[in-house]
Amino acid sequence: MPSQPPLLAVLVGTLALFGTNADANPLSEQAWQNRPLVVSAPSEHSADLARQTALLDPHFDALRERDMVVVTIVGQTVRSLIGPPVAAKAGALRHHLGLDTHTFEVVLVGKDTGVKLRSNEPVSANELFSLIDAMPMRRQEMRQRQ
């Protein structure tokens, strides 16, 4: 009867097969800590980008309370509007989230790194809060903070 390979050898082989490159998910540093809202615009003069920013600005505290990080991608520039800086490159974020450089898009990513919302139009803070506050993880967070 052949012996089984040691567990460490299996793990090393699995990691080699699938890779450990953090660039595979450029938002992995945010996992289980933050809910990134990625706003991609074709130019810094985009009317949709200005509208999205205006919709979120008055809700800074509520966004932070929900552990949100608001990130814009314009050209090759990635900028954090709310929350800690995101180290990911623009191209890696676009590729990972399926974003086009020529269109406006908003993507809400959950703490589990899954896409929770995708919109080609600016999204109101209330729409984001309704969606997030209905999530099981957010409900647990609210119970723990009481």
C-alpha positions in Angstrom: 0.0 0.0 0.0 1.6 3.3 -1.1 2.2 5.9 1.6 0.5 9.3 1.4 2.7 12.4 0.9 3.2 14.5 4.0 0.7 17.3 4.4 3.3 20.0 4.0 4.3 18.6 0.6 0.7 18.6 -0.5 0.3 22.2 0.6 3.4 23.4 -1.1 2.4 21.6 -4.3 -1.1 23.2 -4.2 0.4 26.7 -3.7 2.8 26.1 -6.5 -0.1 25.0 -8.8 -2.4 27.9 -8.0 0.3 30.5 -7.2 0.5 32.8 -4.2 0.7 36.1 -6.2 -1.2 38.7 -4.3 -1.8 40.5 -7.6 -4.3 37.7 -8.5 -6.7 39.7 -6.3 -5.4 43.3 -5.9 -8.0 43.9 -3.2 -6.8 41.0 -1.0 -5.3 43.4 1.5 -8.8 44.7 2.2 -10.3 41.2 2.7 -12.3 40.8 6.0 -11.5 44.3 7.0 -13.0 46.8 4.5 -15.7 47.0 1.9 -14.1 48.7 -1.1 -16.3 50.9 -3.3 -14.3 51.2 -6.6 -15.3 54.1 -8.8 -13.8 53.9 -12.3 -14.0 56.9 -14.7 -12.6 57.6 -18.1 -11.3 61.1 -17.0 -11.0 63.3 -14.0 -13.6 65.6 -15.7 -16.3 62.9 -15.8 -19.7 64.3 -14.8 -20.5 60.9 -13.4 -17.4 60.9 -11.2 -18.2 64.4 -9.9 -21.8 63.3 -9.2 -20.7 60.1 -7.4 -18.3 62.0 -5.2 -21.0 64.6 -4.4 -23.4 61.8 -3.5 -20.9 60.3 -1.0 -19.2 63.4 0.5 -21.9 64.2 3.0 -21.9 60.6 4.3 -18.2 60.3 5.3 -19.0 59.1 8.9 -21.6 56.6 7.8 -19.2 55.2 5.1 -16.4 54.8 7.7 -18.9 53.2 10.1 -19.5 50.5 7.5 -15.8 49.9 7.0 -15.9 51.3 3.5 -12.9 52.3 1.5 -13.8 54.5 -1.5 -11.3 54.3 -4.3 -11.2 56.0 -7.7 -9.5 54.8 -10.8 -8.9 57.5 -13.5 -6.3 56.6 -16.1 -3.4 55.0 -14.3 -4.1 56.8 -11.0 -5.7 55.0 -8.1 -6.7 57.3 -5.3 -8.4 56.6 -1.9 -11.1 59.2 -1.1 -12.1 57.5 2.1 -10.2 55.0 4.1 -6.6 53.7 3.9 -4.7 53.9 0.7 -5.1 50.9 -1.7 -1.7 49.7 -3.0 -3.1 48.1 -6.1 -2.3 49.4 -9.6 -5.0 50.7 -11.8 -4.6 48.0 -14.5 -4.7 45.2 -11.9 -7.9 46.6 -10.4 -9.5 47.1 -13.7 -8.6 43.6 -14.9 -9.8 42.0 -11.6 -13.1 43.8 -11.6 -13.7 43.7 -15.3 -13.7 47.5 -15.7 -13.3 49.3 -19.0 -11.1 52.4 -19.2 -13.6 54.3 -21.4 -16.8 54.0 -19.2 -17.9 55.0 -15.8 -18.6 52.2 -13.4 -19.1 51.7 -9.6 -18.3 48.4 -8.0 -19.0 47.6 -4.4 -16.8 44.7 -3.1 -17.7 43.0 0.2 -15.4 42.1 3.0 -15.3 38.5 1.5 -13.9 40.2 -1.7 -17.0 39.3 -3.7 -18.7 41.8 -6.0 -22.0 43.0 -4.3 -23.1 45.7 -6.7 -22.1 46.9 -10.1 -23.5 50.1 -11.7 -22.8 52.2 -14.8 -24.5 55.1 -13.0 -23.6 56.9 -9.8 -25.1 55.2 -6.7 -26.6 57.0 -3.8 -25.3 56.5 -0.3 -28.7 55.3 0.8 -28.7 52.6 -1.8 -25.3 51.5 -0.7 -26.3 51.5 3.0 -29.5 49.6 2.3 -27.5 46.9 0.5 -24.7 46.7 3.0 -26.9 46.8 6.1 -28.9 43.8 4.8 -25.7 41.7 4.6 -25.3 39.1 7.3 -21.8 40.2 8.2 -22.9 43.8 8.6 -25.9 42.7 10.7 -23.5 40.8 13.0 -21.2 43.9 13.2 -24.2 46.1 14.2 -25.2 43.6 16.9 -21.7 43.5 18.3 -21.5 47.3 18.5 -24.7 47.6 20.5 
